[in-house]
Amino acid sequence: MHSDLRRELRVQVCIESVMGSSMLGKRKVELLDISNLGCRVSCSLDVPTGTHVVLTMPSLSPISAQVRWSRQGGLGLRFATPLHPLVLERIVVLNRPH
């Protein structure tokens, strides 16, 4: 049984983004949910846990993150620096799924 150990509530979004690293190059991903501490993206690549990546969302500065888990076509990312609450609010308001 999988228990959810997240400290922050994640909010569903739908954001076409770009994830990059020295190992992966740049890849288009879809950001599926987000909190101030991290996010989940859809990605068909098997990316090793611990890989450092940079996530770029439209109209935001690139965000440094680390892969925390990889399974079933998705990755869990933890941001190197938590998002400011106002930045998170802006992302959520502009990108709620329809």
Backbone torsions as a table, in degrees:
resi	resn	phi	psi	omega
1	MET	NA	129.1	-177.3
2	HIS	-88.5	124.3	175.3
3	SER	-104.3	143.3	-178.2
4	ASP	-87.6	112.1	-175.6
5	LEU	-99.5	10.8	-178.5
6	ARG	-66.1	142.9	177.8
7	ARG	-88.5	-20.3	-176.9
8	GLU	-123.2	143.6	177.2
9	LEU	-67.2	133.8	175.4
10	ARG	-97.6	142.2	-178.4
11	VAL	-110.9	133.6	178.8
12	GLN	-69.1	135.1	176.1
13	VAL	-141.5	175.3	175.3
14	CYS	-144.1	97.8	-173.6
15	ILE	-131.2	119.0	172.6
16	GLU	-73.0	122.3	-174.3
17	SER	-134.0	176.0	175.9
18	VAL	-124.1	130.7	176.9
19	MET	-114.5	133.1	-178.5
20	GLY	-137.3	153.3	172.3
21	SER	-159.0	167.6	178.9
22	SER	-64.8	-29.2	-179.2
23	MET	-80.5	-38.0	-173.0
24	LEU	-94.7	-21.0	-166.1
25	GLY	74.4	-150.9	178.0
26	LYS	-108.9	133.0	-179.3
27	ARG	-132.4	140.1	173.5
28	LYS	-74.8	134.9	176.5
29	VAL	-136.1	162.5	173.5
30	GLU	-111.7	122.3	178.2
31	LEU	-79.5	124.7	-172.7
32	LEU	-103.0	-35.5	174.5
33	ASP	-151.8	161.2	-172.5
34	ILE	-151.6	147.9	168.4
35	SER	-135.9	-178.6	179.4
36	ASN	-71.4	-17.5	-177.8
37	LEU	-97.3	-20.6	-176.7
38	GLY	-178.3	-169.1	-177.2
39	CYS	-158.0	171.8	174.0
40	ARG	-121.6	133.0	178.4
41	VAL	-123.6	149.8	171.7
42	SER	-83.5	133.8	-177.3
43	CYS	-160.4	127.6	-178.0
44	SER	-83.3	-6.3	180.0
45	LEU	-82.4	148.7	173.0
46	ASP	-92.6	102.7	-175.8
47	VAL	-105.4	126.0	-177.8
48	PRO	-61.5	140.6	173.8
49	THR	-56.4	138.3	-179.5
50	GLY	95.5	-11.4	179.4
51	THR	-63.9	132.6	176.1
52	HIS	-87.0	132.0	-179.2
53	VAL	-133.4	166.5	172.8
54	VAL	-121.9	126.4	-179.4
55	LEU	-106.3	127.8	179.3
56	THR	-119.3	117.6	176.1
57	MET	-103.4	154.3	179.5
58	PRO	-55.3	135.2	175.6
59	SER	61.7	21.3	174.4
60	LEU	-127.4	155.1	173.9
61	SER	-67.4	150.5	177.4
62	PRO	-57.7	144.5	-177.3
63	ILE	-116.7	125.2	176.5
64	SER	-78.2	137.7	-178.0
65	ALA	-150.1	169.2	177.5
66	GLN	-127.9	138.9	177.7
67	VAL	-71.7	122.7	179.8
68	ARG	-97.9	-30.4	176.9
69	TRP	-157.5	158.5	-179.6
70	SER	-144.2	118.6	178.4
71	ARG	-164.4	150.4	172.6
72	GLN	44.8	49.4	175.9
73	GLY	74.1	17.5	179.6
74	GLY	-140.6	160.2	177.6
75	LEU	-129.6	142.9	170.6
76	GLY	-102.0	126.6	-178.8
77	LEU	-114.8	140.6	172.8
78	ARG	-112.3	125.0	-178.4
79	PHE	-69.1	142.0	177.5
80	ALA	-63.9	-36.5	177.1
81	THR	-128.0	126.5	179.6
82	PRO	-56.8	145.5	177.3
83	LEU	-70.9	142.4	174.0
84	HIS	-64.2	141.2	-178.9
85	PRO	-53.3	-36.2	179.1
86	LEU	-70.3	-34.3	176.2
87	VAL	-66.6	-45.4	178.2
88	LEU	-60.0	-43.9	179.8
89	GLU	-60.7	-42.6	179.2
90	ARG	-62.8	-44.3	179.1
91	ILE	-59.6	-46.8	-177.1
92	VAL	-65.4	-46.5	-178.7
93	VAL	-60.6	-40.5	-176.3
94	LEU	-80.4	-15.3	-169.2
95	ASN	-133.2	25.3	175.9
96	ARG	-62.1	140.8	177.5
97	PRO	-64.5	148.0	-178.3
98	HIS	-93.5	NA	NA
